[in-house]
């Protein structure tokens, strides 16, 4: 539910101009990402419309009326000047002041998945494009279950096979994960366009700054086992250009490599670029006050991270880029 902003005296147009930047929400499982975005927009509109708005415009009207004391047969009419509010500006006539906001969505999460979901308002929608092009990595917690296989690699799919898993030990799983990471690391080097034997490749790999030059297949930059209690296990996966369905397929393939089968029971994104779980607003906090605070809290972090990748067209050292975008993006909000 939205926070009700009562007796704050805040001016709605000024608050609207502050709604520019990036913030993260927590998407629950079983909900389409579009419904999450729409819920955020609805709550923001409700809170904006509850704030103080400009008074209705005034207009001078000349009212017709017969002069007092004159005979009824008189044809003279008196004109009386009166200042009246413009009825077209009355809330009961024109409806809510704000009916639509432009809310941009970052990397999507499918219906079954949950976790960090980044949204943008105003010039934040442009920053989302920069984030997408920068190929930042994302972190996931992926839960699996040994012993069965389904048609869609999830535990809710149609069962196609049951297998034993008593022979699986943690050491075997760790070896498979090491092979997966090594294979994907070589692919990342190949797609990054740097010489595998060069000092540049080594330094970029150490700093974690290796990125594909162009759009690449899904690449896993890190994978490890967090929990192992057969048939259940939990993985932490760092990757880029992935889909949640691809991560479910990885769980399925791990089961095959271990001479068994496995399904994915849950996929949760714990980090998207520079937004983590601690930054993600829960459903009860999807309101104007909390979103304004989240945008402000992330502003410096977003600016710093984009500078590292030389995205200076949007963010400059003096911060002038933010102010220029703020002055020109008002139309993007509505």
Rosetta blueprint (number, residue, H / E / L):
1 X L
2 X L
3 X L
4 X L
5 X L
6 X L
7 X L
8 X L
9 X L
10 X L
11 X E
12 X H
13 X H
14 X H
15 X H
16 X H
17 X H
18 X H
19 X L
20 X L
21 X E
22 X E
23 X E
24 X E
25 X E
26 X E
27 X E
28 X L
29 X L
30 X L
31 X L
32 X L
33 X H
34 X H
35 X H
36 X H
37 X H
38 X H
39 X H
40 X H
41 X H
42 X H
43 X H
44 X H
45 X H
46 X H
47 X H
48 X H
49 X H
50 X L
51 X L
52 X E
53 X L
54 X L
55 X L
56 X L
57 X L
58 X E
59 X E
60 X E
61 X E
62 X E
63 X E
64 X E
65 X E
66 X L
67 X L
68 X L
69 X L
70 X L
71 X L
72 X L
73 X L
74 X L
75 X L
76 X L
77 X L
78 X E
79 X E
80 X E
81 X E
82 X E
83 X E
84 X E
85 X E
86 X L
87 X H
88 X H
89 X H
90 X L
91 X H
92 X H
93 X H
94 X H
95 X L
96 X L
97 X L
98 X L
99 X L
100 X L
101 X L
102 X L
103 X E
104 X E
105 X E
106 X L
107 X L
108 X L
109 X L
110 X L
111 X L
112 X L
113 X L
114 X E
115 X E
116 X E
117 X E
118 X E
119 X E
120 X E
121 X E
122 X L
123 X L
124 X H
125 X H
126 X H
127 X H
128 X H
129 X H
130 X H
131 X H
132 X H
133 X H
134 X L
135 X L
136 X L
137 X L
138 X E
139 X E
140 X E
141 X E
142 X E
143 X E
144 X E
145 X E
146 X E
147 X L
148 X E
149 X E
150 X E
151 X L
152 X L
153 X L
154 X E
155 X L
156 X L
157 X L
158 X L
159 X E
160 X E
161 X E
162 X E
163 X L
164 X L
165 X L
166 X L
167 X L
168 X L
169 X L
170 X H
171 X H
172 X H
173 X H
174 X H
175 X H
176 X H
177 X H
178 X H
179 X H
180 X H
181 X H
182 X H
183 X H
184 X H
185 X H
186 X H
187 X H
188 X H
189 X H
190 X H
191 X H
192 X H
193 X L
194 X L
195 X L
196 X L
197 X L
198 X L
199 X H
200 X H
201 X H
202 X H
203 X H
204 X H
205 X H
206 X H
207 X H
208 X L
209 X L
210 X L
211 X L
212 X L
213 X L
214 X L
215 X L
216 X L
217 X L
218 X L
219 X E
220 X E
221 X E
222 X E
223 X E
224 X E
225 X E
226 X E
227 X E
228 X E
229 X E
230 X L
231 X L
232 X E
233 X E
234 X E
235 X E
236 X E
237 X E
238 X E
239 X E
240 X E
241 X L
242 X L
243 X L
244 X H
245 X H
246 X H
247 X H
248 X H
249 X H
250 X H
251 X H
252 X H
253 X H
254 X H
255 X H
256 X H
257 X H
258 X L
259 X L
260 X L
261 X L
262 X E
263 X E
264 X E
265 X E
266 X E
267 X E
268 X E
269 X E
270 X E
271 X E
272 X E
273 X L
274 X L
275 X E
276 X E
277 X H
278 X H
279 X H
280 X E
281 X E
282 X L
283 X H
284 X H
285 X H
286 X L
287 X L
288 X H
289 X H
290 X H
291 X H
292 X H
293 X H
294 X H
295 X H
296 X H
297 X H
298 X H
299 X H
300 X H
301 X H
302 X H
303 X H
304 X H
305 X H
306 X H
307 X H
308 X H
309 X L
310 X L
311 X L
312 X L
313 X L
314 X L
315 X L
316 X L
317 X L
318 X L
319 X L
320 X H
321 X H
322 X H
323 X H
324 X H
325 X H
326 X H
327 X H
328 X H
329 X L
330 X H
331 X H
332 X H
333 X H
334 X L
